[in-house]
Amino acid sequence: MKPARFDYVRAESADEALEMLHQEGGDARVLAGGQSLLPMLNMRLARPAVVVDIMRVPEWRKVAHEGGVMRIGAAVRQAEIERDPELKKRQPLLAAALPWVGHEQTRSRGTVCGSIAHADPSAELPLVLTALGGTVHLRSRRKARGVSADEFFTGMMATAKADDEMVEAVSLPAAKPGTGYAFREVARRHGDFAIIACAAVVNGSSVRLAVGGVADRPVARAMPADPKQLAAALDRFAWELDARDDLHATAQYRRELVRRLGMAVIEEAQRCRV
């Protein structure tokens, strides 16, 4: 299929992009890497009046490391982050998850913020953001605000972003001494969206587990560090996520994966503490 007719605007500055969003509201869509938006346009699942290309806005093509936070701009491609030789040291969970995001070809075009804005519950980057307790930076012509990952994702491909806002950047806390990070997923083929993905952050007696691919958005919970209590906590978490049958897996299979993969990823994070 071909997309429905739309106007294309190549923004040269943040002000120009934000002005278009202010004027068009819900009739405008932001184009960055296009790996989520273009298929939706072609299948006519999205029918915007205006598409605003932001990839030439200089201030959104930056990655900043300051104050113990990694801030990734809206026009930074996934492959750019993946090639950073310091990534594994600065943010090991993101480094572990990125190779599972699509394929090398899609990562060369897709952006980190684009995946967050798309908010697919099976996608790896929203899961990482949720596991780390990261922040989504939203901006409109009128104001800028930060929203926690837990508050940003509100449902199946639904977010707290207003029609005149865009995801300007995302912030991830940098790796901390004594903290272990781990990521694992199960998919039909490498590069497919996950049937289930798990990410764990372990620091001393603090254990945080995030699960994607089961509920309508990634969900994180605190888990007990005591192995005797962990199995029961994972079982409760698996039922709480309210898994359902679909074309890819049964609810029972997903619940079992939460138990087994959740246990494995927590144990790996515990071993990786430095």
Secondary structure, 3 states (H helix, E strand, C coil): CCCCCCEEEECCCHHHHHHHHHHHHHHEEEECCCCCHHHHHHCCCCCCCEEEECCCCHHHCCEEEECCEEEEECCCEHHHHHCCCCHHHHCHHHHHHHHHCCCHHHHCCCEHHHHHHHCCCCCHHHHHHHHHCCEEEEECCCCEEEEEHHHHEEECCEECCCCCCEEEEEEEECCCCCEEEEEEEECCCCCCCCCEEEEEEEECCEEEEEEECCCCCCEEEEECCCHHHHHHHHHHHHHHCCCCCCCCCCHHHHHHHHHHHHHHHHHHHHHCCC
